[in-house]
């Protein structure tokens, strides 16, 4: 080990000792104590034991923070990051504003450790060295797969609810999600296969929607055909004009990038103004809608809202009732 790394480890150890110094004494009963405690297992197969419900919980991505803000009161969340506080982007900015702690976006181990969290949620795609360092410092890190379909979202909500000691609240989020999914299905299941519309979504990088991604499942649950999946679009790739013409979508979807939506508006202008695409059905008919950017990759309880929004925009005539879900 180099001297630099040795000094870093010593610094982390000193920081941990400082945090422990301010924790309640050994003789005190911890807040949220649970008789016998409880165990949870993360997606690495590691078991984590809790003597009490964690009181300073941290999630290391925007999506994890969004789940925590509906699972826990603000005083049990250690901190939130700038993206979660941004009302033009976040789906939970109002709740995030009530959390006292702040942390930079994509922080390393030092600012996370400084929060003194008693539970850290991390995605398996996070930097492994950060997770390893935090665990070496004695912090409990619950690692999770990134959801790419509805079942995985349900699993995430269940796991996180159990880990924070609030399984009933986790189940409530699942039930609310399932209510929206069932509501959409009741309206779109009646649409025959030959009348289902083909949608093609665009971001600043071009058309998206590979068949194994979350957006493909959002489309499927909405009763919509994801055009990019029709030609087996590879992850991270971009469609050519020839491929878009081959798909010939019925409707286009552009991202809503904020209050004035200059970002989404420019993407729309580029696509609708592309001379090579003028014979495409959706371009010719100027058939398109905007979807809030967070919805297209919403692997949280908000996936239900994303499904509802896509279905309503693609099949407006199917949603003429006054159900309160339509107001979301």
N, C-alpha and C positions, 0 to 999 in steps of 0.2 A: 504494500500500500504506500502511495506517495505521501510526502509530508503534508501536501495540500489537503489530500483526502483525510489524513489523520487529524489535521486541525479542524476540518469540517465536522468530523464525527465528534470530536471533543466539544465543539461549539454546540452541536445538537444535544449532546448529553447534558451540558450545562443548562441549556434552555429547558430541557425536560425536568431537571432538578428544580429549577426556579418555579416551573408550573406546579410541580408536586408540592412545593412548599406552601402554596396558597390554597391547596385543596383542603376539605374538611378533615379533621383529625380522625384517627383510626377508630376511636370509640363512638363517633357520631354515626347515626343511621343515615345513609344517603337518601337524597330526595328521590321519590318515586320507587322506593325499595319494593321488591317483589319477593314474597315468601318462596325460598328455594331458588330464586332466580329463574332464568330461562336461557335456552340455547337457540342460535340460528345458524344456518349453513349458507355460505355465499356460493357464487357460481364457480369458484375454484374447488369447492368441496371442503372448505375450511370451516370449522365450527368455532363460533364466537360465543362466549358466555357473558351474561349480564346479571349482576346481583340486583340491579335497579334499572328502571327505564332511563335511557340516556337523556341528559338535560342540556347538552351543548352539541348539537348535531350539525355536521357540515356535509354538503354535497359538492363535488368538484366539477360539475358541469351545469349549464343552464337548465337542462332537462331534469336533472336530479334536484336542483333547487326548486323548480316548479312543482315537483311532487311533494317535497317537504313542506312547502308553503300551504298545501291543502291537507297535509297529515298532522301538522303540529302548530301550536300557538307560536307567535313570533319569539317569545322569550326562550323557547327551547331550540331555536336555530342559532347557531354560533355566528354566522355571517352570510351575506349574499354578495354577489359580484355585480359590476356595472351593467352587463347585458341584462340581468334579471331586473334591474331597476329602471331600464329604459322602456317607457310606455309605448314607444313606436315599434318595439320589437318583441318585448316580453309579453307573455300571456298572464303574468301574475305581478305586474309592477306595483299595483296598489298594495298588495299584501307584503311584497318585498320591502316597501318603504317603512313598514312597521318594525322591521328587524334592526336592532341596534348595531350589530357588527358589520364591518365591510372588509372585503378581501379583493385583491386584484383579479382580473380575469386570468385564467391559466396560471395560478401561483405555483411556486416550488414548495418544498417542504417547510422552509422557514416561516413564511407567513401563515401557513396552515397550522403549524405547531404552536405559533404564538396565540392562536385562538383558544388553546387548551380544550380541544374537542374530546368528548368521550365516545364519539362514534363518527367515523368518516365513511361516506359512501363514495366509491370510485368506480368508473367504468373500466373494463378490462383493457380497453384501448389506450387508457391513460399511460403516461410515462412510467414504466415499471420501476425505474430507479427512485422515483418520488414515493411510490407505494412502499418499496422495500425500506427506504430510509425512515418513513413514518412508522412502519411496523417495528423496525429496530429500536426506535425511540420509545416503543411501548404503547403506541396508539392502536386502537381497534379499527381496522380498515375492512369494510364489507365491499368486495368487488363483484361487479355485475356485468353480464353480457349487454350489448346494445340491442334493444328490441328492433326487429325488422318486420313484425307482424302483430296482429291484434292479440294473439295468445301470449306472446312474449311481453306485451305491455301489461296484460292482466297479471302475469307472473311477477313483473317488476313491482307493481302496486302491492301485491300480496306480500312479497319479500320485505319491502321497505316498511310496510305497516307492522309486520311481525318484529322486525329488527328494532324499531323504536318503541316497541311495547304497546302499540296501538292497532292490533289486528282488526278491530271493529271499524275503525276509521278507514283502514286500507280496503276493507270489504265494501264500505260505503262508496268509495271512489270507483271501485269495480262495478258496483250496481248502477251507479249514475252513468258510467261509460256504456254499460250494456243496454241501459234504457234508450240511449240515443242511437246505438247501433240497431236495436230492434225496431225503433220508430222508423228509421230510414228503410230498413228491409221491408217493413210492412207496406211502404209506398213504392219501392222500386222492384220488389219481387214480381209484381204484376206486369212489368214491362217485358215483352217477349224478346228473345235473343236477337232477332233481326232488327229490332228497333232500339237496341242499346247503342248509345253514342260512343264514338271513339274520341278520347281526349288526349291532347299532347301538351305537357307542361314545359314552360320555359323559365330559366333563371338567367342571370348575367353570363353564365358560361355556356348557354345554349339549351337545347332540349334535354330533359332528364326523365328518369323513370325506369331504371333497369329492373328486370323481373323479380329479383330477389330483395329489392329494397322496400322500405316502409311505404313510400308513396304508391307503389303498385298495390299494396294491400288496402290502402285508403281508397284507391279507385275501385278495387274489387268489392269492398264493403259498401261503396256508394252505388253499386249497380252500373258502374262506368267501365269501359274498356280502356286500359292504359296503352296508348299507341306505341310508346317506346318498347313495351314488353312484347308487342306483336312481332317485332323483328329481332327479339332477343338482344337488346342493347346491352353491351358489356358495362360493368361498373366503371365509372370514371371516364367513359368515352363520350363522344359528342356525335350527334347525327348530322349527316350531310344533307344538303338541299334535296338530293336525289332520294335519300331515305325518307325524308319528310313527305315528299310527293308520293312515295310508295305507300306510306301509312295513310295519307289523305285524311287527316282528322276532321271530325265534325265540329269540334270546338277546341279552342286554345285556352290555356290558362297561364296567366302571368303573375309574378309575385307582387304583392302589395308591400312596398318598402317603407311605409311611414305615412305621416299626415298628408303631405303633398304628393307622395308617391312618384317623385321624379325618376327614381330608379326603375320601377316597374313600367312607367310610361315610356321611357326610352327603349326598353326591351320590346315593348309592343310596337313602337314605331319602326324599329329595325326589322322585326319579323313581317309585319303587315306591308312594309315598304320594300321588301326584298323582291326584285324583279323575277327571280327564279321561282318564287313561291306563289305567284299570282293565280295559277290554275288550281292550287289546293283548295278544297271545298271550304274550309274554315276561313281562309284568307279571302277568298272570293266573296263569301257571305258576311265577312267582318263579324264572325261569331267568336266571342271571347269573354272571359271574365277575369277578375283579379282575386287572388287568395292571399290572405295574410301570410307572410313568409314563414313564420313559425309553424303554421298548420301543415305545410307540405312535409315537414320532418318531425311531426309531433308524436314522439314515442312516450307519451305520458297520458294521464287521464284526459287531456285535451284532444286526444285522437278522436274521441267521439264527436267533438265540435268540428274537427276537420272533415270527417266523413259527412256530417250533416251539411256543412257549407258547400262541399263539392257536389253533393246530390241535389241540393236546392238550386245551385247555379246551372247545372246541366239539365235538370228536369224540373223547371219551375212550375209547370202545369200539374205535376204530381203532388205538389205541396201547397195546396190552396186552403187547407184547414187552418184553424186558429190555435193549434196546440202551442202551449207556452214555449216548447223547445225551439219553435221557429224564431223566437225573439232573441236567441243567442247569436 
